[in-house]
Amino acid sequence: GPPTLGGISSMSSRFPLEWKLALGTVALLLIWLPWATPWVIRLVAREGDFVIREAAAPVKLPGTTYAIDRVEVSPDTRLEMVRVVGWALPPEAWQQSDTPLTECDVAFKGERAWYRVPTVPVDRRDVRDILDVPGHQVCAGFQTRFSPVVLPPGIYRMALVIREGTNDLAMAWTDKVFVQSSSGFQERE
């Protein structure tokens, strides 16, 4: 029989070293993985991808004219990526100013917190021409690509926040609502 120490079987005889190493590795991964997700996202992210971050709720702001052209969610739930494309205009008074360049954030309001992700401006001459927007510097279009895996499970309502630097100028709720769950980040119909 197996060697004993005072009648107690040795663990090394029941579990070979390979099993102990494998179990130890699995245990370490389970402990490390939740904290590692943001770093893994950075490793697989492409240039131009953004990190979604928790943010303060915007103060009461005037509305804005906008459209969401599309929201694409990749099928991989572990390293999932979301792409949002659309356009939004700053408030009319801001369009008339000498410095009408503004930026747009895509915001998600959860049950306990707000999250925001910046966007890249895209020239949308079609929008400016159709809506007869004054000022050649108004950049109406935007797009962003980010991973939602850092969002806690819950229901998220999507908004657009127009800002100049760190000053929020306008906000509009979109008709988009998303659910973050173990099945991934999905738009609620």
C-alpha atoms as an extended CHARMM CRD file, in Angstrom:
* protein
*
       189  EXT
         1         1  GLY       CA              0.0000000000        0.0000000000        0.0000000000  PROA      1               0.0000000000
         2         2  PRO       CA              0.9500000000        3.6890000000       -0.0730000000  PROA      2               0.0000000000
         3         3  PRO       CA              3.4400000000        4.9860000000        2.4720000000  PROA      3               0.0000000000
         4         4  THR       CA              1.8770000000        6.4690000000        5.5860000000  PROA      4               0.0000000000
         5         5  LEU       CA              2.8950000000        8.9250000000        8.2360000000  PROA      5               0.0000000000
         6         6  GLY       CA              1.4290000000        7.6820000000       11.4800000000  PROA      6               0.0000000000
         7         7  GLY       CA             -1.4070000000        5.9600000000        9.6350000000  PROA      7               0.0000000000
         8         8  ILE       CA             -2.2430000000        8.9380000000        7.3450000000  PROA      8               0.0000000000
         9         9  SER       CA             -1.7390000000        8.4550000000        3.6050000000  PROA      9               0.0000000000
        10        10  SER       CA              0.5800000000       10.8620000000        1.8660000000  PROA      10              0.0000000000
        11        11  MET       CA             -1.1900000000       13.3830000000       -0.4680000000  PROA      11              0.0000000000
        12        12  SER       CA              1.6240000000       13.0630000000       -3.0080000000  PROA      12              0.0000000000
        13        13  SER       CA              0.7160000000        9.4610000000       -3.6900000000  PROA      13              0.0000000000
        14        14  ARG       CA             -2.9550000000       10.2620000000       -4.4470000000  PROA      14              0.0000000000
        15        15  PHE       CA             -2.3730000000       13.4290000000       -6.4920000000  PROA      15              0.0000000000
        16        16  PRO       CA              0.6250000000       13.5020000000       -8.8340000000  PROA      16              0.0000000000
        17        17  LEU       CA              2.5670000000       16.7550000000       -9.1690000000  PROA      17              0.0000000000
        18        18  GLU       CA              0.9700000000       17.4730000000      -12.5720000000  PROA      18              0.0000000000
        19        19  TRP       CA             -2.5190000000       17.4520000000      -11.0350000000  PROA      19              0.0000000000
        20        20  LYS       CA             -1.4570000000       19.7460000000       -8.2030000000  PROA      20              0.0000000000
        21        21  LEU       CA              0.0600000000       22.2080000000      -10.7000000000  PROA      21              0.0000000000
        22        22  ALA       CA             -3.0260000000       22.0800000000      -12.9080000000  PROA      22              0.0000000000
        23        23  LEU       CA             -5.4040000000       22.6690000000       -9.9790000000  PROA      23              0.0000000000
        24        24  GLY       CA             -3.2000000000       25.4780000000       -8.6550000000  PROA      24              0.0000000000
        25        25  THR       CA             -3.1510000000       27.1330000000      -12.0910000000  PROA      25              0.0000000000
        26        26  VAL       CA             -6.9530000000       26.9200000000      -12.4030000000  PROA      26              0.0000000000
        27        27  ALA       CA             -7.3710000000       28.3830000000       -8.9020000000  PROA      27              0.0000000000
        28        28  LEU       CA             -5.0240000000       31.2760000000       -9.7270000000  PROA      28              0.0000000000
        29        29  LEU       CA             -6.8520000000       31.9820000000      -12.9970000000  PROA      29              0.0000000000
        30        30  LEU       CA            -10.2280000000       32.0540000000      -11.2430000000  PROA      30              0.0000000000
        31        31  ILE       CA             -8.8910000000       34.5310000000       -8.6950000000  PROA      31              0.0000000000
        32        32  TRP       CA             -6.9600000000       36.6430000000      -11.2390000000  PROA      32              0.0000000000
        33        33  LEU       CA             -9.3990000000       36.6840000000      -14.1900000000  PROA      33              0.0000000000
        34        34  PRO       CA            -11.9550000000       39.2490000000      -12.9380000000  PROA      34              0.0000000000
        35        35  TRP       CA             -9.2000000000       41.7980000000      -12.2810000000  PROA      35              0.0000000000
        36        36  ALA       CA             -7.2980000000       40.8680000000      -15.4460000000  PROA      36              0.0000000000
        37        37  THR       CA            -10.1780000000       41.5460000000      -17.8550000000  PROA      37              0.0000000000
        38        38  PRO       CA             -9.3310000000       45.2610000000      -18.3890000000  PROA      38              0.0000000000
        39        39  TRP       CA             -5.6950000000       44.3650000000      -19.1490000000  PROA      39              0.0000000000
        40        40  VAL       CA             -6.7180000000       41.5730000000      -21.5060000000  PROA      40              0.0000000000
        41        41  ILE       CA             -9.0030000000       44.0490000000      -23.2970000000  PROA      41              0.0000000000
        42        42  ARG       CA             -6.0890000000       46.4520000000      -23.7170000000  PROA      42              0.0000000000
        43        43  LEU       CA             -3.9770000000       43.6490000000      -25.1950000000  PROA      43              0.0000000000
        44        44  VAL       CA             -6.5650000000       42.7340000000      -27.8440000000  PROA      44              0.0000000000
        45        45  ALA       CA             -7.8350000000       46.2610000000      -28.4750000000  PROA      45              0.0000000000
        46        46  ARG       CA             -7.0450000000       47.8580000000      -31.7900000000  PROA      46              0.0000000000
        47        47  GLU       CA             -5.7850000000       51.3970000000      -32.2080000000  PROA      47              0.0000000000
        48        48  GLY       CA             -8.7320000000       53.7580000000      -31.8510000000  PROA      48              0.0000000000
        49        49  ASP       CA            -10.6430000000       51.5750000000      -29.3650000000  PROA      49              0.0000000000
        50        50  PHE       CA            -11.8000000000       53.2640000000      -26.1760000000  PROA      50              0.0000000000
        51        51  VAL       CA            -12.2030000000       52.1350000000      -22.5810000000  PROA      51              0.0000000000
        52        52  ILE       CA            -15.6150000000       52.7200000000      -21.0390000000  PROA      52              0.0000000000
        53        53  ARG       CA            -15.3470000000       54.3440000000      -17.6010000000  PROA      53              0.0000000000
        54        54  GLU       CA            -17.6400000000       55.1090000000      -14.7150000000  PROA      54              0.0000000000
        55        55  ALA       CA            -18.5710000000       58.8040000000      -14.7070000000  PROA      55              0.0000000000
        56        56  ALA       CA            -20.6820000000       61.3320000000      -12.8750000000  PROA      56              0.0000000000
        57        57  ALA       CA            -24.2250000000       61.8440000000      -14.0990000000  PROA      57              0.0000000000
        58        58  PRO       CA            -24.5840000000       64.8830000000      -16.3540000000  PROA      58              0.0000000000
        59        59  VAL       CA            -26.3130000000       67.8650000000      -14.7970000000  PROA      59              0.0000000000
        60        60  LYS       CA            -29.6230000000       69.0120000000      -16.2930000000  PROA      60              0.0000000000
        61        61  LEU       CA            -28.8050000000       69.8720000000      -19.8890000000  PROA      61              0.0000000000
        62        62  PRO       CA            -30.6960000000       71.0250000000      -22.9570000000  PROA      62              0.0000000000
        63        63  GLY       CA            -31.5150000000       68.3640000000      -25.5510000000  PROA      63              0.0000000000
        64        64  THR       CA            -29.7690000000       67.7720000000      -28.8390000000  PROA      64              0.0000000000
        65        65  THR       CA            -30.6610000000       66.5820000000      -32.3290000000  PROA      65              0.0000000000
        66        66  TYR       CA            -29.1280000000       63.1680000000      -33.0680000000  PROA      66              0.0000000000
        67        67  ALA       CA            -29.4320000000       59.8180000000      -34.8310000000  PROA      67              0.0000000000
        68        68  ILE       CA            -27.8580000000       56.4500000000      -34.1110000000  PROA      68              0.0000000000
        69        69  ASP       CA            -27.0240000000       54.8970000000      -37.4840000000  PROA      69              0.0000000000
        70        70  ARG       CA            -26.0070000000       51.5130000000      -36.0830000000  PROA      70              0.0000000000
        71        71  VAL       CA            -24.8600000000       49.5960000000      -33.0290000000  PROA      71              0.0000000000
        72        72  GLU       CA            -22.8190000000       46.4680000000      -33.7220000000  PROA      72              0.0000000000
        73        73  VAL       CA            -21.9920000000       43.9820000000      -30.9580000000  PROA      73              0.0000000000
        74        74  SER       CA            -19.4010000000       41.2780000000      -31.6310000000  PROA      74              0.0000000000
        75        75  PRO       CA            -20.5620000000       37.7430000000      -30.8250000000  PROA      75              0.0000000000
        76        76  ASP       CA            -17.6390000000       36.9090000000      -28.4970000000  PROA      76              0.0000000000
        77        77  THR       CA            -18.9260000000       37.4730000000      -24.9430000000  PROA      77              0.0000000000
        78        78  ARG       CA            -15.5200000000       37.2720000000      -23.2120000000  PROA      78              0.0000000000
        79        79  LEU       CA            -13.6780000000       39.8490000000      -25.3410000000  PROA      79              0.0000000000
        80        80  GLU       CA            -16.7900000000       41.4860000000      -26.6970000000  PROA      80              0.0000000000
        81        81  MET       CA            -16.5620000000       44.7540000000      -28.6290000000  PROA      81              0.0000000000
        82        82  VAL       CA            -19.3230000000       47.2640000000      -29.3610000000  PROA      82              0.0000000000
        83        83  ARG       CA            -19.2610000000       49.7860000000      -32.2020000000  PROA      83              0.0000000000
        84        84  VAL       CA            -21.6270000000       52.7740000000      -32.2270000000  PROA      84              0.0000000000
        85        85  VAL       CA            -21.9690000000       55.0400000000      -35.2780000000  PROA      85              0.0000000000
        86        86  GLY       CA            -24.2040000000       58.1020000000      -35.5470000000  PROA      86              0.0000000000
        87        87  TRP       CA            -24.3750000000       61.8650000000      -35.4380000000  PROA      87              0.0000000000
        88        88  ALA       CA            -25.3510000000       64.5550000000      -32.9640000000  PROA      88              0.0000000000
        89        89  LEU       CA            -25.4470000000       68.3250000000      -33.1390000000  PROA      89              0.0000000000
        90        90  PRO       CA            -24.4980000000       70.8150000000      -30.4420000000  PROA      90              0.0000000000
        91        91  PRO       CA            -27.2170000000       73.1690000000      -29.2020000000  PROA      91              0.0000000000
        92        92  GLU       CA            -28.1520000000       75.8680000000      -31.7370000000  PROA      92              0.0000000000
        93        93  ALA       CA            -26.6030000000       78.6880000000      -29.6990000000  PROA      93              0.0000000000
        94        94  TRP       CA            -23.3160000000       76.7840000000      -29.6920000000  PROA      94              0.0000000000
        95        95  GLN       CA            -23.4890000000       76.2240000000      -33.4770000000  PROA      95              0.0000000000
        96        96  GLN       CA            -23.5160000000       80.0150000000      -33.9140000000  PROA      96              0.0000000000
        97        97  SER       CA            -20.4660000000       80.6160000000      -31.7110000000  PROA      97              0.0000000000
        98        98  ASP       CA            -16.9620000000       81.3760000000      -32.9130000000  PROA      98              0.0000000000
        99        99  THR       CA            -15.6440000000       78.0190000000      -31.6350000000  PROA      99              0.0000000000
       100       100  PRO       CA            -18.3490000000       75.4480000000      -32.3740000000  PROA      100             0.0000000000
       101       101  LEU       CA            -16.0650000000       72.4010000000      -32.3120000000  PROA      101             0.0000000000
       102       102  THR       CA            -17.6190000000       69.9350000000      -29.8880000000  PROA      102             0.0000000000
       103       103  GLU       CA            -17.1870000000       66.3080000000      -28.9340000000  PROA      103             0.0000000000
       104       104  CYS       CA            -19.7050000000       63.5710000000      -28.2450000000  PROA      104             0.0000000000
       105       105  ASP       CA            -19.6560000000       60.8460000000      -25.5910000000  PROA      105             0.0000000000
       106       106  VAL       CA            -21.8280000000       57.7520000000      -25.6390000000  PROA      106             0.0000000000
       107       107  ALA       CA            -23.1750000000       57.3330000000      -22.1080000000  PROA      107             0.0000000000
       108       108  PHE       CA            -24.8730000000       54.4040000000      -20.4130000000  PROA      108             0.0000000000
       109       109  LYS       CA            -26.9910000000       54.8630000000      -17.2950000000  PROA      109             0.0000000000
       110       110  GLY       CA            -27.1360000000       51.7430000000      -15.1700000000  PROA      110             0.0000000000
       111       111  GLU       CA            -29.0870000000       51.0840000000      -11.9980000000  PROA      111             0.0000000000
       112       112  ARG       CA            -26.2440000000       52.3440000000       -9.7850000000  PROA      112             0.0000000000
       113       113  ALA       CA            -23.8660000000       54.3410000000      -11.9860000000  PROA      113             0.0000000000
       114       114  TRP       CA            -23.2410000000       56.1630000000      -15.2450000000  PROA      114             0.0000000000
       115       115  TYR       CA            -20.5930000000       55.0540000000      -17.7280000000  PROA      115             0.0000000000
       116       116  ARG       CA            -19.1710000000       57.1020000000      -20.5890000000  PROA      116             0.0000000000
       117       117  VAL       CA            -17.0040000000       56.3730000000      -23.5840000000  PROA      117             0.0000000000
       118       118  PRO       CA            -15.5420000000       59.0260000000      -25.9140000000  PROA      118             0.0000000000
       119       119  THR       CA            -16.0320000000       58.9770000000      -29.6650000000  PROA      119             0.0000000000
       120       120  VAL       CA            -14.0240000000       59.8800000000      -32.7490000000  PROA      120             0.0000000000
       121       121  PRO       CA            -15.4650000000       62.7440000000      -34.8310000000  PROA      121             0.0000000000
       122       122  VAL       CA            -16.5300000000       61.8810000000      -38.3600000000  PROA      122             0.0000000000
       123       123  ASP       CA            -17.2960000000       64.5660000000      -40.9470000000  PROA      123             0.0000000000
       124       124  ARG       CA            -20.9830000000       64.2920000000      -41.8810000000  PROA      124             0.0000000000
       125       125  ARG       CA            -21.4930000000       66.9040000000      -44.5870000000  PROA      125             0.0000000000
       126       126  ASP       CA            -24.7440000000       65.1080000000      -45.5050000000  PROA      126             0.0000000000
       127       127  VAL       CA            -26.1940000000       65.8690000000      -42.0640000000  PROA      127             0.0000000000
       128       128  ARG       CA            -25.0010000000       69.4790000000      -42.1170000000  PROA      128             0.0000000000
       129       129  ASP       CA            -26.4460000000       70.0250000000      -45.6090000000  PROA      129             0.0000000000
       130       130  ILE       CA            -29.8240000000       68.3710000000      -44.9620000000  PROA      130             0.0000000000
       131       131  LEU       CA            -30.3340000000       70.1340000000      -41.6190000000  PROA      131             0.0000000000
       132       132  ASP       CA            -28.8080000000       73.3890000000      -42.9100000000  PROA      132             0.0000000000
       133       133  VAL       CA            -26.4200000000       73.5900000000      -39.9560000000  PROA      133             0.0000000000
       134       134  PRO       CA            -24.4150000000       76.8280000000      -39.9420000000  PROA      134             0.0000000000
       135       135  GLY       CA            -20.7120000000       76.7570000000      -39.2850000000  PROA      135             0.0000000000
       136       136  HSD       CA            -18.3020000000       74.6240000000      -41.2360000000  PROA      136             0.0000000000
       137       137  GLN       CA            -16.5800000000       73.5580000000      -37.9990000000  PROA      137             0.0000000000
       138       138  VAL       CA            -19.5500000000       71.6080000000      -36.6230000000  PROA      138             0.0000000000
       139       139  CYS       CA            -18.5030000000       67.9730000000      -36.8420000000  PROA      139             0.0000000000
       140       140  ALA       CA            -21.7820000000       66.1260000000      -36.5860000000  PROA      140             0.0000000000
       141       141  GLY       CA            -20.7130000000       62.5100000000      -37.0130000000  PROA      141             0.0000000000
       142       142  PHE       CA            -19.1190000000       60.2010000000      -34.4720000000  PROA      142             0.0000000000
       143       143  GLN       CA            -18.0770000000       56.6060000000      -34.0020000000  PROA      143             0.0000000000
       144       144  THR       CA            -16.6680000000       54.6190000000      -31.1270000000  PROA      144             0.0000000000
       145       145  ARG       CA            -15.5440000000       51.0700000000      -30.4300000000  PROA      145             0.0000000000
       146       146  PHE       CA            -15.2290000000       49.7410000000      -26.8900000000  PROA      146             0.0000000000
       147       147  SER       CA            -15.5520000000       46.6170000000      -24.7670000000  PROA      147             0.0000000000
       148       148  PRO       CA            -18.5250000000       46.4610000000      -22.3680000000  PROA      148             0.0000000000
       149       149  VAL       CA            -17.1650000000       43.5440000000      -20.3050000000  PROA      149             0.0000000000
       150       150  VAL       CA            -16.2090000000       45.8710000000      -17.4410000000  PROA      150             0.0000000000
       151       151  LEU       CA            -19.8750000000       46.8670000000      -16.9810000000  PROA      151             0.0000000000
       152       152  PRO       CA            -21.5600000000       45.1040000000      -14.0670000000  PROA      152             0.0000000000
       153       153  PRO       CA            -24.6070000000       42.9760000000      -14.9690000000  PROA      153             0.0000000000
       154       154  GLY       CA            -27.7200000000       45.1050000000      -15.3580000000  PROA      154             0.0000000000
       155       155  ILE       CA            -29.8840000000       47.1970000000      -17.6520000000  PROA      155             0.0000000000
       156       156  TYR       CA            -28.3370000000       50.2490000000      -19.3370000000  PROA      156             0.0000000000
       157       157  ARG       CA            -30.1030000000       53.1120000000      -21.0640000000  PROA      157             0.0000000000
       158       158  MET       CA            -28.0000000000       54.8130000000      -23.7560000000  PROA      158             0.0000000000
       159       159  ALA       CA            -27.6180000000       58.5840000000      -24.0520000000  PROA      159             0.0000000000
       160       160  LEU       CA            -25.4460000000       60.9720000000      -26.0400000000  PROA      160             0.0000000000
       161       161  VAL       CA            -23.6450000000       63.8090000000      -24.2680000000  PROA      161             0.0000000000
       162       162  ILE       CA            -22.2910000000       66.7350000000      -26.3020000000  PROA      162             0.0000000000
       163       163  ARG       CA            -19.3690000000       68.4650000000      -24.6520000000  PROA      163             0.0000000000
       164       164  GLU       CA            -16.6740000000       71.0230000000      -25.2670000000  PROA      164             0.0000000000
       165       165  GLY       CA            -13.5800000000       69.9090000000      -23.3960000000  PROA      165             0.0000000000
       166       166  THR       CA            -14.8320000000       68.8500000000      -19.9670000000  PROA      166             0.0000000000
       167       167  ASN       CA            -17.9780000000       71.0300000000      -20.1000000000  PROA      167             0.0000000000
       168       168  ASP       CA            -21.1750000000       69.1660000000      -20.9350000000  PROA      168             0.0000000000
       169       169  LEU       CA            -23.3860000000       71.2040000000      -23.2870000000  PROA      169             0.0000000000
       170       170  ALA       CA            -26.3220000000       68.9650000000      -24.1570000000  PROA      170             0.0000000000
       171       171  MET       CA            -27.6760000000       65.4720000000      -23.6340000000  PROA      171             0.0000000000
       172       172  ALA       CA            -30.2470000000       63.3080000000      -25.3690000000  PROA      172             0.0000000000
       173       173  TRP       CA            -31.6370000000       59.9300000000      -24.3830000000  PROA      173             0.0000000000
       174       174  THR       CA            -31.6260000000       57.5070000000      -27.2930000000  PROA      174             0.0000000000
       175       175  ASP       CA            -34.2500000000       54.8070000000      -27.7160000000  PROA      175             0.0000000000
       176       176  LYS       CA            -31.5670000000       52.1540000000      -27.1150000000  PROA      176             0.0000000000
       177       177  VAL       CA            -31.5600000000       49.9790000000      -23.9910000000  PROA      177             0.0000000000
       178       178  PHE       CA            -28.9840000000       47.2510000000      -23.3870000000  PROA      178             0.0000000000
       179       179  VAL       CA            -28.7000000000       44.3210000000      -20.9840000000  PROA      179             0.0000000000
       180       180  GLN       CA            -25.3010000000       43.2070000000      -19.6760000000  PROA      180             0.0000000000
       181       181  SER       CA            -25.4390000000       39.5770000000      -18.5220000000  PROA      181             0.0000000000
       182       182  SER       CA            -23.4930000000       36.3400000000      -18.6890000000  PROA      182             0.0000000000
       183       183  SER       CA            -24.8260000000       36.0860000000      -22.2710000000  PROA      183             0.0000000000
       184       184  GLY       CA            -23.0350000000       39.3220000000      -23.1790000000  PROA      184             0.0000000000
       185       185  PHE       CA            -24.0680000000       42.8900000000      -23.9670000000  PROA      185             0.0000000000
       186       186  GLN       CA            -27.3130000000       42.8040000000      -25.9210000000  PROA      186             0.0000000000
       187       187  GLU       CA            -29.7570000000       45.3960000000      -27.1380000000  PROA      187             0.0000000000
       188       188  ARG       CA            -33.1960000000       44.9640000000      -25.6040000000  PROA      188             0.0000000000
       189       189  GLU       CA            -35.9180000000       44.9150000000      -28.2250000000  PROA      189             0.0000000000
